[in-house]
Each structure stands twice: as C-alpha cells, then as structure tokens.
Amino acid sequence: MKRILVVGSANMDLVVRTARLPKAGETLLGGEFMTAFGGKGANQAVAAARLGGAVHFAACLGNDAFGNLHREGLAGENINLDALKIDRDTPTGTAVILLTESGENTIVVAPGANNALLPDDIQALRDLFNTVDVVISQLEIPLDTVETTLRLARECGVFSILDTGPARPLSPATIALADLISPNESETETLTGIHVDSIESARTAACCLRDMGGKEVVIKLGKRGCLYLGQEEFYQPAFNIDAVDTTGAGDAFTAALAVAWGKLPVPEILLFANAAGALAAMVAGAQPSMPDFAKVTDFLKQRGAPVDWKTN
C-alpha cells in the first residue's frame, strides 16, 4: 500500500442546488439543500484511502458539531488521524456551494480552523514524514504551512504533490519546492497569466510553470482531460460522462496521482486519475463522490482502457 500523508483543509460543505447561478445582486429560489464533508485536504485523504492508500491526515478542525462529525467521518474511512489538530477557539471551516443542474458550481470558503494549522504543527511531524511515500498539500491552509510541508518533504526525501487550489499567486520559490505541481485551468491562469482554453495554451502554460521552477506539471483541463509536462509530454483526453456535480473531481484526480505515482507509466497514471475524477463528477457531494479502487478499475475496463499495476 502506498503510504500517503495529506496536509490540508477540512470543511463542512453547505450545498444548494439551483437552476442557474445568480447574477450580482440577484436572489434566486433554490432547490435541494444538503450538507457534506469537504475541504480539499479531507477530500484527497478520503479519495486516497478509498483508492488503496494507507493515509495519514494532518489538518485542523474546530471543537464544534461540524468538527466532531467530520472527525467521525474521517475515522470511518480508516484514515489515521494522529496528526489531526483541534482548535477550541475557532470554528470548523465551512464552504457554501451553489450547484447547477448541469454540474457547474461556485464555492465560497470560510477557512475557520484551517487557518490554525501552523508551520510548527508540521515541523512536529518530521518522524511521520520519514515513514511515508508521498505528501500532498493544497492552498486552503496558510501558505507558510504549505511551504513548510513541501520543504520538510524535500528534507526527508519524500515525493511531494502540490494541488494549487484554490487559485492564488505563488512565487517561483514556492513552486520549486514541490516535486509535482497540479493546477486546474483557472489556477494555471492565476499562476502564469496565460488563459488556458485549449491544449496548445495548456502546453504554453505548462512550459511557463517549468520555467518558474516546476519540476513536473500536470494541468487538469476538465472536459479536455489533462496534460503532463516533465522530461516528456503526455496528453490524456477526458472520458465522456454526464456530470452531476464537479465538486471534488479535481481532488479525486490528485489523490489518484498520489496513489498511482511510481506504480504505472505516466500515461496510465493520467488515465487512472482521469477515471477517478470522472467518477467523482458523476455523484453529488464532495467526499460522498470519491470513488474506490474497484470502481475506478471497473470503469477503465468498461471503457476499454485497463491499466497494468506494478506489484512492487
């Protein structure tokens, strides 16, 4: 089993379905309301565990009802929570999500306790870093905490993946700390200033990220698939699906990268990650939509694209 440490956010998602997204100043009558566990870090931890990883999760929750429920949910996924911090003075992070019938969404996050995950908390995990194969982080926690995570992974010789969501500018020095950086289209534009609306523009942006210090780059392109740039370049088209809710699809993709890295050739890793993201987009909710290993491999077989896993 791949040993994976996820350092990141945990939120309670408050989701409202709506026929369309409102205009500025407009009030709409929505449809179904639901709550679901979310946060990019927690989503990736759950996805990695369901995909077969042995997962540790370092995060911060509030000492409140949302936090207690989320902690129970994570424990139920067989995720090791020894590195989970509880902040008694700050509420658990919350995300308000508007979701259209076509699967589009807008998300506003109130970080809450996510901002209380500090560099010193990460430094205290050095022994844990020395036992894992992959470290994943994202940008819903303080940037200095992310940088400490990537720097400690480098010091401990652990492969690191930086999911650059939500979109925020990063310095070349921060980008260079990660072994693999994986933005989506809007995040890529924030990082590079290049509007990504085609494979060619994605290739240009990936080259720019390499010039900024990125060692290996995987750009998530939504309906277009994904593009990898390292020593070689690979483009993997997306699967044709009927999307229900794209919330968390990118997190399933990132977790699949972590689980598959080193176990498959890069084109098959991208295929596996695309399948995980596609399955997540076909189910409502963030963590509820995270697929398990059997579902991903069955999906690939049904689509005529099986992958050949290494056993060591």
Secondary structure, 3 states (H helix, E strand, C coil): CCEEEEECCCEEEEEEEECCCCCCCCCCCCCCEEEEEECHHHHHHHHHHHCCCEEEEEEEEECCHHHHHHHHHHHCCCCECCCEEEECCCCCEEEEEEEECCCCEEEEEECHHHHHCCHHHHHCCHHHHCCCCEEEECCCCCHHHHHHHHHHHHHCCCEEEEECCCCCCCCHHHHHHCCEEECEHHHHHHHHCCCCCCHHHHHHHHHHHHHCCCCEEEEECHHHCEEEECCCEEEECCCCCCCCCCCCHHHHHHHHHHHHECCECHHHHHHHHHHHHHHHHCCCCCHHHCCCHHHHHHHHHHCCCCCCCCCC
